[in-house]
Amino acid sequence: MNAPGSLRLITDRGVMLCAGLVQRHPYLWKFAWETIHRLPILLPHDKSYHALRHFIVLKPEGLFLDVGANDGISALSFRRFSKSYRILSLEPNPLLEPKLKRLKESDPRFDYKIVGAGSVRERMKLFVPIYKNVVLHTFTSSNRDQILAAIVENFGRAVADTVEIKAFDCDIIPIDALNLDPTIIKIDVEGFDYAVVEGLSATIGRAKPFIIIELGVAKYEQIKEDLSERDYVLLTYNISSDSFSRAPASFDASRNRNYFAVPENFVKSIPLK
């Protein structure tokens, strides 16, 4: 194995180790999350982000629109592949603004807005779980029951019975209202993916961006069909072979959670199996 390949294998295993810690205890989750932030060699935090390299090669300059920014981990991961792209992160949780602000101070081509994305303008109540002063921000949702179910699944009933659920109100806007021309869009919005895509209609038609989107079983087929009608092909990515495949007709829980929507005219320019 060549040196770059060996290095990637080591770093990917590091990320997988940190991901394994997530499912043990909130303190270990916090440690793993902070470790990835402090050691850039462990980035990207999600190994499927390696797929973005192929889009950056095709369009070396542009705007990366980070929808569901969390504490900036996606922006930091993207920056590993491009130093020249501008990055705009959208995040509804005001508890995460201090970290996004620090990132803005250190990266002149990064900016953020404390706002959520959806199909229409509205105010929404979101909930975030807190375990003994550890803010479990990746579990933020508009559904309290969904949060508790996820906490039980990841950390067990004892932790779920201990967490405090904190509510906050946030602004939701359709991304079309921002009048942007993004080159690449990342969408990770805990079940609101269809609403975000609905609010992107004009932007997609105008800018034809590459899209990385986390999908679940709900609305999967509808999103796939809607994107197809806009001359997009929905793909999955295999990091081992560094190649894409066409997404299945129906949702497959065994596949990666991230899917890649690519304009039809670019499909022949990326490795496809």
Secondary structure as UniProt FT lines:
FT   HELIX           3..22
FT   TURN            23..24
FT   HELIX           26..38
FT   HELIX           40..42
FT   HELIX           47..51
FT   HELIX           52..58
FT   STRAND          63..67
FT   TURN            70..72
FT   HELIX           73..79
FT   TURN            80..81
FT   STRAND          86..90
FT   HELIX           94..96
FT   HELIX           97..106
FT   TURN            108..109
FT   STRAND          110..113
FT   STRAND          116..117
FT   STRAND          122..131
FT   TURN            132..133
FT   STRAND          134..135
FT   HELIX           137..139
FT   HELIX           144..155
FT   HELIX           157..160
FT   TURN            161..162
FT   STRAND          164..173
FT   HELIX           175..178
FT   STRAND          184..187
FT   TURN            190..191
FT   HELIX           193..198
FT   TURN            199..200
FT   HELIX           201..207
FT   STRAND          210..214
FT   TURN            218..219
FT   HELIX           220..229
FT   TURN            230..231
FT   STRAND          232..238
FT   TURN            239..242
FT   STRAND          243..246
FT   TURN            253..254
FT   STRAND          258..263
FT   HELIX           264..269
//
